[in-house]
């Protein structure tokens, strides 16, 4: 551009910056727009580049303030019709390094993420689906799809560590893939509260409201944390009402169903329950095995044998996050020390986690569950009858007693009518072989495992 063009653009930019600072508030403006500087200008297309220090900042400013910047430049009469926010080609040196560091701090503090900044491992493709989370997964995909969903808000509830936050990230990433210019805003309910309170103290509530209402996809994690916070709940209600009216998509998570949330405004509960509610139940054995298989497939060396996978799936039942953490601990330690991973090693390394997850399943529980499943009298577990209709359920119960309790073989034999430990060994081997060759037997054992571990 020539000197005359440059002078006119600088003058217009000064006036525009003054107006943006007034409209957005000093904190928001200083944090994101103050560092921007004029870049290239193309008279033919009337396109102006604004340079910022990092790709993250370029994505954020473009997503949150792009429309506002275009309108401001068009109104300024400086011959600018389009504005592109880009990372500066010379983003080096002490000043820009300070800006980069400041933005990194701000990104953590604000806890706002454009979808392209979400972790790749938190996509839909990395979410392992089973019977306990299938509904939540399906409706999350619908919420993220190109077609406008027929429901909003989407409310996903489940215990800690079952995958709710993973689905939020996956929704944001998938939505951004087909609508990259649409603003996406993710924050925890606790961060929502902190930012709202700070905005009130700084007399910048209008900027806070504007930022939230600009979102076309709003994701709020752990809504239970605003329980009892009257003013925060009031603002949250106004936010979701306004976004719903404009056709924006809203996803909220909590640790329990809407009707079970305590000290939450009834109007909020009504809004949340009026969309679509989906739960994520604790992962069953099949899902835990599938999750571990997916992790083993990409873990590399040292290899994790089937016996360790089975041990982890049966021992770490509290939540998926802890299960994945236990697997990661084994692999990381094996990689750092060069030690192979076997069952003894896993039991030693994860002893504390296993104790914390232990639910004492008794042989008596196993006998009763097997008797009910196979429709025989519980007393047959201890009888001397050898008819197939009685002997096979008894062998399944012995097999499960060996797998699921700390009882020794002689102890198990005594509980099953004073039988010898060799009888228990024979029962275990028989059922193991049948599970390999007989799908019906395998299905029976899996069903009993799910029931007993549930």
Residue pairs with C-beta under 8 A, 6 or more apart in sequence:
1 9
1 40
1 41
1 43
5 41
5 43
5 79
6 38
8 78
8 79
9 38
9 41
9 48
9 78
9 80
10 38
11 78
12 73
12 76
12 77
12 78
12 80
13 38
15 76
16 69
16 72
16 73
16 76
17 29
17 33
17 34
19 72
20 29
20 33
20 65
20 68
20 72
21 29
21 30
21 33
21 34
23 68
23 207
23 210
24 33
24 65
24 207
24 210
25 199
25 202
25 204
25 206
25 207
26 204
27 202
27 204
27 207
28 204
28 207
28 211
31 102
31 106
32 57
32 60
32 61
32 64
32 65
32 106
33 61
33 65
35 52
35 53
35 57
35 99
36 50
36 51
36 52
36 61
36 85
37 50
37 51
37 88
38 48
38 49
38 50
38 51
39 48
39 49
39 50
39 51
39 86
39 88
40 48
40 49
41 47
41 48
41 49
41 80
42 48
43 79
45 81
45 82
46 79
46 80
46 81
46 82
47 80
47 81
47 82
47 83
47 84
48 73
48 80
48 82
48 83
48 84
49 83
49 84
49 85
49 86
50 61
50 69
50 83
50 84
50 85
50 86
51 86
51 87
51 88
51 89
52 58
52 61
52 85
52 86
52 87
52 88
52 99
53 87
53 88
53 91
53 96
53 99
53 100
53 103
54 87
54 91
54 99
54 100
54 103
55 87
56 103
56 107
56 114
56 117
57 87
57 99
57 103
58 85
58 86
58 87
59 114
59 116
59 117
60 112
60 114
61 69
61 85
62 84
62 85
62 181
63 114
63 181
63 182
63 183
63 184
64 183
64 211
64 214
66 83
66 85
66 181
69 83
69 85
70 81
70 82
70 83
73 80
73 81
73 83
74 80
74 81
88 96
90 96
91 100
107 113
107 117
110 187
110 191
110 195
111 186
111 187
111 188
111 191
112 185
112 186
112 187
113 172
113 184
113 186
114 176
114 183
114 184
115 172
115 173
115 174
115 175
115 176
115 177
115 180
115 184
115 217
116 173
116 176
116 180
118 169
118 172
118 173
118 176
118 186
119 169
120 126
120 173
122 165
122 166
122 169
122 170
122 173
123 169
123 170
123 173
123 174
124 137
124 140
124 141
124 144
124 170
124 173
124 174
126 166
126 170
126 294
127 133
127 137
127 163
127 166
127 167
127 170
128 287
128 290
128 291
128 294
129 137
130 283
130 284
130 286
130 287
130 290
131 284
131 286
131 287
132 280
132 281
132 282
132 283
132 284
132 287
133 158
133 162
133 163
133 280
133 281
133 283
133 287
135 278
135 279
136 156
136 158
136 163
136 164
136 167
136 278
136 279
136 280
137 167
139 151
139 154
139 156
139 276
139 278
140 154
140 156
140 167
140 170
140 171
140 251
140 278
141 174
142 149
142 150
142 151
143 149
143 151
143 152
143 154
143 171
143 175
143 249
143 251
144 170
144 171
144 172
144 173
144 174
144 175
145 174
145 178
146 178
146 179
148 247
149 249
151 275
151 276
152 244
152 248
152 249
152 250
152 275
153 240
153 244
153 250
153 251
153 252
153 271
153 272
153 275
153 276
154 249
154 250
154 251
154 252
154 275
154 276
154 278
155 251
155 252
155 253
155 254
155 258
155 272
155 273
155 275
155 276
155 277
155 278
156 164
156 167
156 251
156 252
156 253
156 254
156 278
156 279
156 280
157 164
157 253
157 254
157 255
157 256
157 257
157 258
157 277
157 278
157 279
157 280
158 164
158 253
158 255
158 279
158 280
158 281
158 282
159 255
159 280
159 282
159 319
160 255
160 319
160 321
161 318
161 319
161 320
161 321
161 322
162 280
162 281
162 282
162 283
162 319
162 320
162 321
163 280
163 320
164 221
164 253
164 280
165 221
165 253
167 253
168 186
168 219
168 221
168 251
168 253
169 186
171 217
171 219
171 251
172 184
172 186
172 217
172 219
175 182
175 184
175 217
175 249
176 182
176 184
179 216
182 216
182 217
183 214
183 215
183 216
183 217
184 215
184 216
184 217
184 219
185 211
185 212
185 214
185 215
185 217
185 218
185 219
186 219
186 221
187 195
187 219
187 220
187 221
188 220
188 221
188 222
188 225
189 220
189 221
189 222
189 223
189 224
189 225
189 226
189 236
190 222
190 225
190 226
192 220
192 226
192 232
192 236
193 225
193 226
193 229
193 232
195 208
196 205
196 208
196 231
196 232
196 235
197 232
199 205
199 207
199 208
200 231
209 235
209 238
209 239
212 218
212 239
212 243
213 239
213 242
213 243
213 246
215 243
215 248
216 248
216 249
217 248
217 249
217 250
217 251
218 239
218 240
218 243
218 248
218 249
218 250
218 251
219 250
219 251
219 252
220 236
220 250
220 251
220 252
220 253
221 253
222 253
222 254
222 255
223 252
223 253
223 254
223 261
223 264
223 272
224 254
224 255
224 256
224 261
224 264
226 232
226 233
226 236
226 264
227 261
227 262
227 263
227 264
228 263
230 265
233 264
233 265
233 268
234 265
236 268
237 265
237 267
237 268
237 271
240 250
240 268
240 271
241 271
243 250
244 250
244 271
250 275
252 272
254 261
257 277
257 279
258 269
258 272
258 273
258 277
259 269
259 273
261 269
282 317
282 319
283 291
283 317
283 319
283 320
283 323
284 450
284 453
284 454
285 313
285 314
285 446
285 449
285 450
285 453
286 446
286 450
288 312
288 313
288 316
288 317
288 320
288 323
289 309
289 310
289 313
291 320
291 323
291 324
292 309
292 312
292 313
292 323
292 327
293 309
295 324
295 327
295 328
296 304
296 309
296 327
299 327
299 331
300 331
300 335
301 334
301 335
302 331
302 334
302 335
302 339
302 340
302 341
303 340
303 341
304 327
304 330
304 331
304 341
305 341
305 342
305 343
307 342
307 343
308 330
308 341
308 342
308 343
308 346
311 343
311 346
311 347
312 323
312 326
312 327
312 330
312 346
312 350
313 323
314 403
314 404
314 449
314 453
315 350
315 353
315 354
315 357
315 358
316 322
316 323
316 326
316 350
316 353
316 354
316 357
317 323
317 357
317 359
317 453
318 356
318 357
322 353
322 357
326 350
326 353
329 349
329 350
330 341
330 345
330 346
330 349
330 350
331 341
333 339
333 349
334 340
334 341
334 345
339 345
347 354
359 453
361 404
361 405
361 452
361 453
362 405
363 397
363 401
363 405
363 407
363 412
363 415
364 415
365 452
366 397
366 400
366 401
366 404
366 405
366 448
366 452
367 378
367 381
367 397
367 415
367 416
368 378
369 448
369 451
369 452
370 381
370 393
370 394
370 396
370 397
370 400
370 448
371 377
371 378
371 380
371 381
371 393
371 397
373 393
373 444
373 447
373 448
373 451
374 389
374 392
374 393
374 396
374 444
376 389
376 390
376 393
380 390
380 393
380 394
381 393
381 394
381 397
381 416
381 417
382 415
382 416
382 417
383 390
383 417
384 417
385 391
394 416
394 427
395 427
395 430
395 431
396 431
396 444
396 445
396 448
397 416
398 412
398 416
398 423
398 424
398 427
398 428
398 431
399 427
399 428
399 430
399 431
399 432
399 445
400 445
400 448
400 449
400 452
401 407
401 412
401 415
401 416
401 424
402 409
402 412
402 424
402 428
404 449
404 452
404 453
405 412
407 415
408 421
409 421
409 424
409 425
410 421
412 421
412 424
413 419
413 420
413 421
413 423
413 424
416 423
416 424
431 441
431 445
434 441
434 442
435 441
435 442
435 445
436 442
